[in-house]
Amino acid sequence: MTPMSGALDWLAVGDIAEERGSEDQRILGGGAARLVAHAAALGARTALVAKVGDDQAGSRINEGLERLHVDLRWLRRAPGQRTTVWHDPDGEAAGRRVERGADLALRLDELPPLSAAAALVVVSGYSLSVEPARSAALGALTTARARGARAALWLDAQLLWWTNARITRRVLEPAIAAAESVALQEADARVLFGPVDNREAVRLLAEMGPRLVYLTAPDGSVLLRDGGRAVACPARPGDSAPRDRYAGAAAFWVGLAKRTTPRKAATDSVRYAQSVRRAGAPRQLQPAL
């Protein structure tokens, strides 16, 4: 694929973690890390800007991303800090737990130089939860145009609400305004706007600034708002719901980086999301969309 400028299709900025489930299952976690893993599996040339701890979890994450050929020159290891660990982040709030670590210590001055051009700068919204990661995430979005890139935001309002309900809307608004495209789930829309339908939710988001709004329903269907028009991209009947909540948005943004039309990128992303059988880093390279 040919990026708009420079050597990278994606520059992903934000949270990275290890997720732990029952029976000590360990998988790649964090919005930025999972998005970039799917993008790499789809053949995009990707780099990740994030921080892990100087521990075994950080080593496992590093090795997994290397196998996917993610450029890790800006993945920093923080001496004396631990890697963030999530327990059941996709489950009910009562069972959700996070052991905060190095990823939220990413600083604005640790972003790559503007000469590191990319087609897209993709930022994970959970990084907006605390400083200094908040400034780094906002800085990545607001300087995207200076590196010849389009700014994209994975919203993660539900996780932000769970950690700090009072500030969720306030910290997201400037990030949404700075993004050309925003991806979210139905649950994120409910946090921001209450019990409105999906068409109203994408309309309200578009009024906050982004040209493209990509909203995923629990069955994997997507509602895309492109400018003033909303387009439904239904899930395939009979297929199971997506197992990894990051897969569809990642495939959508890979399509945009390839200069696919937004509607086709959204339609293709539904197919890819339903093909992913497990959460975490993809086990093998998928055919390009």
N, C-alpha and C positions, 0 to 999 in steps of 0.2 A: 504494500500500500504506500501511497505517496502523501506525506504530511504536508500541511499548508506551508510550513517552512521548517528548516532544521531537520534533525535526524530522528526525532521522536514523534510518535503519534499521540502518546499520552504522557503527561506528567501528573501523577497522583500525589496528593498531599493530605496527610491527616493521620487517623488513628490506626494502630496495628496492635494486635494482641494475640493471645492464645485462648481459645475457648475450651472449656472442660465440661464434659457431660457425665452421665452415669457411667459407672465402671471405669472411671479415669480416662475416658475417651478425650483425646486432644486434637483439635483442628485449628487451622488458621482462622483468626478472628480480627475484628476491626474493619470498619467500612472501607477505608482507603486500601488496605491490604487485600481484602476479598475482591473489591472491584478490579484492582490491577491484576490480580491472579486470573480472573476470568478474561480480561482484555488480552493478556499475554497468551492464554490458551486459545484465543480466537485469532492469534497471529499478529496482534498489534505490537509495535515496538514501544515498550513501556519503561518508565522509571518511577521509583517510589521515593518520596521524601517523607521520612518518618524517623521515630526513635524506638529502639528496643533496649531492654536491660542487658547487662553483662552477665547473663545466666544461661542455663540450659534451654529455657523456653526461647530466648532470643536466638540461640544457635539453631534450634529446630526450625524456627520461622525463616531464618536466613537461608538455610539449606533448601527448604521447600520452594522459596521464591527463586533461588538460583536455578533449580531444576526446570522452572518455567521460563528461564532466560529473561527475567525482569532485571533491568539495570539498577543495581543497588549502590551506586557510587554516593548517593545522598541518604542512604539508610545508615543512621548513626547508632552506635552502641554507647550507652551512658554508663560510665564507670560508677560503681557503687549503687546503682539503681536496679530495680527488678522490672521485668517485662509485665505489662498489664495483663491481667487474667480475668476473663469473663466467665461467669457461671450462669448458664441458661439465659442468654440475652434475648432469645426469641420467645421465651415462655412468658407465663403470667408474671406480673410485677412482684407478687408476693414471694416468688421463688428466685427472682433475678438478683444477682450480686456481682459487683465488680471490685477487684483488687487493683486500684489505680497504680500505674507505674510510669515508665519513661515516656510513653507516647504523648502524654499531655504536657511534657516539658519541652516539646519542639518550639524553637524560637524563630522570630521573624528573620533574624540575621543568619539563620541556618538554611534559608531557602536558596535554591540554586541561583546563579547569576542570570541576568536577563538574556545572556547569550545562549542559554540552554533552551532553545526554541522547541515548541511542540505544537501539534494541531489543537490539542485540548489540554486545559489544566482542570483536573477533576479533584474536587475538595469534598471531604467527608464532614458532614455537619456536626457529628459528635465532638469534633475537635474544637468547636465553638464553646464548649462547656466551661472551660476555665482558662486563665492566662498561665503561661505565655502562648499556649497552643492557639487560643482564640485569635491573637494578633497575627500569628503565622498563617492561619487559615484565611482570614480576611485579606491579608497581604497577598496571598497567592491568587485570590479571586480578582482583586483590584489591579494587579499588575499583569494579568493574563494577556491583555491586549498589547502591552509593551513587548512581550515576547512573541507576538504574532499568533496568539492562541485564542480560542474561545473558552470562556469560563463556564464550568459545569459544577453543580452542587447536588450532592446526595443529601437529602434533607435530614433524616434521622430525628425528626421532631419527637417521636415517641420515647426514644432513649434519653433525649435531652429533658423531656418532661419528667421522666422517671427520676432523674438525678436532681433536677431543680425546676419544678413546675413554674415558679414565679417568674423566672427570667427567660423561659423558652422563646416566647414570641419576640421579646426585646433583642435577644442575641441573634435570632435568625433573620430579622427584617433587613439589616444592612447586607447580609450575605446573599439573601434572595435578590435584593436590588442590584447587586454587582454581577449576578450570574446571567448568562445568556440562556442556559437551559437548567432546569431543575427536575430531579426525579424523586419520587416519594411513593409511599404506600398509602392505602386507604386509612390505616391507623394513624399515620402522620397527619393526614388531612383533618381527621377528627380532633386531634390535639389542637391544631391551629384554629379551626373554624367551627367546631362543634358538629351537631348532627345535620350537615348539609349533604346533598347528593354529590356525586363525583363531578358532574359537569359544573356545578356551582363552585366546587372547591378549586378546579383548575382555572375557572374564570377569575376567582378572587386572587389566586396566586399570580396569574398573568398580570393583573392590575398592579402588582408589587414590583414588576420590572422584567422578568424573564420572557423571552420570545417563545420558548418551547417549554411546555410543562408535560411531564411523562408520569402518569399515575397508574399504579398497578393494583388490581383487585386481588382478593385472596385466591381466586381460581386461576390466576395468571393472565387474565384479560388486561388490556392496557387502554386507557383513554389518553389520547395525545391532543394537546392544544398547541396549534401552530399559528401564531399571530392571533387572528380573531376567530379561528375555526377549530372546533373540537371533532376529532376523528376517533371512532371506536375500533379497536383491534382485538377481536375476540380470541379467547383461548380455544384450542382444538377440542371438540367434544370427545369425551371418553378418556382424555389424557389426565394424568394426575396433576394436582396443584404443584407449582414449583417448590423444590426442596431447599433452594438457596435464594434468599430474598434479594441478594445483590446481582444475581445472574442476568436478569432482564435489563436492568439499567446499564450494566457493563456492556452488554451486546448492543444496546441502543447507541451508546456513545462511540463504540467501535465503528458502527455504521456511519455516524456523523463524521468521524475522522477519515473515513474512506470516501467522503463526499456523497454518500448515499442520501437520497431524499429522506427527510424526517419520517414521512409516513411509511416508506419501505423499511427504514431502520427499525421503527417500532414494530411493524409486522414480523420482521425477521427475529426480533428480540423475544417475542412471545414463543416462537418455535424453539429457540435456544434455551430459554428458561425452563420450558417443560421437558427438555432433553436432559437436564442436569439432575442426576439421581441422588446426590448427597450434598450436604453443606460442606463448606471448606474449600481448600484449593482443588481445582480440577485434577483428576488423576492422570489424564493424558490430554494431548493437544486435540482440540475439536477442529473439524473442518471450518475454514473461514466462511463467514456469512456471504 
